[in-house]
Amino acid sequence: MPTPKKRARTYDPARIRDAVQVQFGNVRNAVRTLTPEQFALPTRLGDWTVRELIAHIGMAVTAVHRALDEPEPPRRDVTVVEWSFATAGNASAIADFTRRLVERHPDLDAYLADVDRSLRELLDAHPGSRLLATSAGALSLDDYLVTRTVELVVHTDDLNAAVPGLDVPYDRQALAAATRLLADALAVKAPGGSTEVRVPPYAVVQCVEGPRHTRGTPPNVVETDPLTWIRLATGRLLWKDAIEAAKVSASGERADLAALLPLMS
């Protein structure tokens, strides 16, 4: 697993808590409008339907509940950026858990309402410094909530892609945190200073080995918008397709990120 060498980015805990709750609320509001036919629509996540995707969004939030039910680890042993690299190995278990959730909760609106209520209670009851045993390692509650912004934004985008015209909104703070975390993950995976990756208005990182840029216009620059970056980082969009569709601007001999993406899936 890559190890970050630079000082880790910090996040405002209060804003992150609000972002998680607001983005989850955006999903809840959208679910209330869906028809039985829309629940049965396919998604870009293998054989999952919209119903299974929504159950998984609830599951991503109740991961906080499950972690708080476990004994507190003795020490923190992973950074929030490292979480990005520890997600792929759990795909099979996540799929099984999601399908069981769908069977147990046919009324997804009621299920999400219960998740929302219990999350608010848990966040009121536990300090952000409380350590959690996660699949990636021991993280603080505050840091784990940053990872929930990634889960919520990514799967909100999956939901919007699956249901034409749905257009679930993205909370600005949630989108910013998800963008920054995945940009930092790129800088950890490909450390260096020869390429500048810009995702305005939320993130700029230096990465890729080679001559370090010090001032003026960098020789290698990649620029894209937040949702395109998140889709690239999570494998929803291929680099070559993003370039062909003019979703990404890339200049310089070290500006091709195809071999570094996706960062997580």
N, C-alpha and C positions, 0 to 999 in steps of 0.2 A: 504493500500500500504506500503511495507517495506520502512523503512527510513535508509539511509546509516549513519553509525556512524563514519567511518574513513574518513580521508581527501580524497576528491575526486581526482581521477586521472585527469591529465591535458593532453591536446592534442595540438599539434602544429597546429595553425589555417591554416597557409599557406599550410602545407602538407595535411591537411584534404581537403581543397578546391581542391588541385590538384588531390587528390585521388578520390573524387567524379567525377570530370570531366573526369579523365582517365578511370575509371571503366565504366562510362556511355558511353564513346567513344568506349570501347571494345564491349559493347552490340550493339551499332549502327553499328559497322563494321560487326558483326556477322549477324545482321538482313538483311544486303544487300545480303548475300549469300543464304538466305533461299528460298526454292521453295514453290509454293502454297500447295503442299502436306505436307511439313514440318510445315507450318503455321497452318495446320488443325490437327496436332498431339495432342494427349491428354497429359496432364501434371499430376504431382502428387498433384495438387491443386484442388481437387474435380472435377468439370465438366469443368474447364477452359481448353481451347486449348492453343497452343503456341501463337497464335495471341492475345488472351486475356492476357496471361502472359506478353507479350511484351508491350502491352498497359498499363498494371499495372506498369511496370518498369518506363515508362514515367510518369505515375501519381505520383509515389513515389518521383520523382524529382520535378515535378511541385507543389508538396506540399509546397516547398519553395516559389514558386511564389504566391500561394494562401495565405500563411501566411503573406507575405510581403504586400499584398493588404489590410490586415486588420489593424485596429488601433493598435498602439503599446501598450501592456499591461503596467500598471503602475509599476509593479515590477515582478521580477522572483520568481516563487513559486514552481519549480520542478527542480530536477537534471537530468542530462542526463541519469544516470543509471535508474532512476525511469520511464523513458520513456518505458523501456523494459516491464514493468508490466501493461502498459495502452493500449496495442495494440489489445488484443483479443476481446474486446467489440465492435470494429468497423467493424467486418468482414462482416456483411450484407450490410452496407452502402458502404463499399469499393467494394464489388462485383457488386452492382448496378451501381456505378460510373464507374467501369471498363468496363462494358458492354455498357454503353452509349458512352464511349470513342471509343470503337471499331466501333460503328455505325457511329460516327462523323468523324473518321479518317481511312478510308479504306487503305490509303497509309501510312503505319507505318514508312517507311523510311523518308518520308517528315515530318511526325509528330515528330519523334525523332530529326531530324535536327533542327526543330523550337524550341523544348525544349532545346536543347544544346545551340543554339544561345542566347535564352532569359535568360537562367541560367547564362551564362557568363556576360551578360549585367547587370543582377541584382547583381551579386557578386561584380562587379566593382563599382556599385552605392551605396552599403550599407555596413556600418562597421559591423564587427563581433559582436560588443556589442549590436546591435539592437535587442530588444526583440520581440519574435514572440509568438502569441497565437496559441498553438498546441493542438491536441486532448488530450495530456498528461498534459498540463499546459503551463505556460509561460517559454520559454527557450530563450537563446541568439541564434542568427543566427549561431555563431561558434559551439555551442553545438548541434544545430539541424542538422547541416551538418554531425556531427559524426553519428547521427542516420541514415542518408542517406547512409553511408557506409555499415551499417548493411543491409538495404533494398537492396542495389545494389548487395552486395556479396551473400546474401541468394537467391535472385531471379536469379542471374547469375548461381548459382548452380542448381536451378530449371530448368533453360533453358538448361543447359548442360545435365541434367538427362533426359529431354524430347526429345532431338534431338540427336540421336546416331552420334558420331563422330564430333559434333560441336566444343567442346573444347574451349569455350570462356575463355580467360586468366583472371586471378585475379591480379589486381594491388596490389603490396606488401603492400603499405600503407593502402589501403582500407581493405585488409584482416587482417592486424594487428589491425586496429582500431575496426573492427567488433568483432574480437576475444577477445580483451581486454574489450570492453564494456560488452559482454555477460559473460565473466569470473567475472567481477566485480558485475554483476547482481546476479550471484550465491552466491557470498560472502555476498551480502546484504540480499538475501532471506534466507540464512542459516548462520547467523553470528556465528563465533567461530574460534578456532585455532587448532582443532584436526586433520583436514584433509588438505593436500596440494594438490591442483589441478594444474597440470602443462600442459601447451599447448605450447610447444616450437615451434618456438623461440620467441613467442610474449607475453605470460602471465604466471604468477604464482600467485595464490591466496590462502589464508588460509580461511577455512570455517568449518562449522558444530560444534555444541557444544560438549564439552568434554575436556579432558586434553590437555592443550596447548603445542605444540611442541616448544622448545627453541633452540636446537642445535643438530647437528648430523642428521642422517637419520630419517625423520618423521615416526611414526608408521602407518599412514594411507596416502597412496599416490595414486592419480589418474593421469594418463598421457595419452594424446592422441594428435593427430595432429589438426591443425586449422580447416580444413573443417569438420572433424568428430565432433569436439566440436560444431561448428556452427549448424550442422545437429541435434545433440542431444539437444542443447539449444532451437531450434525452432521446435522441434517435427518432423523433417524429418526422424529421426532415433531413434529407441527405444534403451534404455540402454541394455536390454538383448540381442538384436540383435548385438549391437556393441561389447559386451563382447564375444559372441559366434563367431563372425567374427574376433576376435583378433584386433579390431580397437581401443580398450581401454585396458590399463593395470591398474588394481585396486588391491591394497593390503592393508589389515588391516580391522578390523571389522567395521570401520566407513567410508569405501571407496565405499559403494554402494550408488550411487546418484539417483537411479531409482525414488524414491519418490519425488525428488526435480525437476525433469525434465518433460516436457520442461519448460523453463523460459518464453517463449513467443511463440505465434503461429499466 
